[in-house]
Amino acid sequence: MHTSGTWLTFDVPDDWEKSELTDAMTAAAYAIQSLVPLFIKCDRTDIHVVPQVKAIHMERPTFFIYDSYPGGIGLSENIYPRWRELLTLAADHVAECLCEHGCPVCIGAQEAGQKDNKHRAHSLLAELAK
């Protein structure tokens, strides 16, 4: 689908395994998508947040935010100047959630055995917000 969007590319955090980064980015993307409507006044289904551990063009970890509509309607473009603010809010939201290992309120439903996912997602979001 041809649409409009923005992205954030970053280096792999030191000492992270690919599987850890995949899980943390998926959890962080959930938190980001939940909070985007606070910044651009839309429904959370109006945009998509897609994490890629090794994006094809950048060959580095990347979060993509794009409009859910063919041709785009400019929603995701408005996030570009507000990435840091969005990431800070997402990191705070995950940290302040009262759950122990992650839940549908902060990072989405978690599978059994993903006990560190909430911590990793928060760590990644906080690092990217700097």
Secondary structure, DSSP 8 states (H G I E B T S, - for coil): ----EEEEE----TT--HHHHHHHHHHHHHHHHHHTHHHH---GGGEEEEEETT-TTTSS-EEEEEESSTT--STGGGGGGGHHHHHHHHHHHHHH---SS--TTTT----TT-TTHHHHHHHHHHHHH-
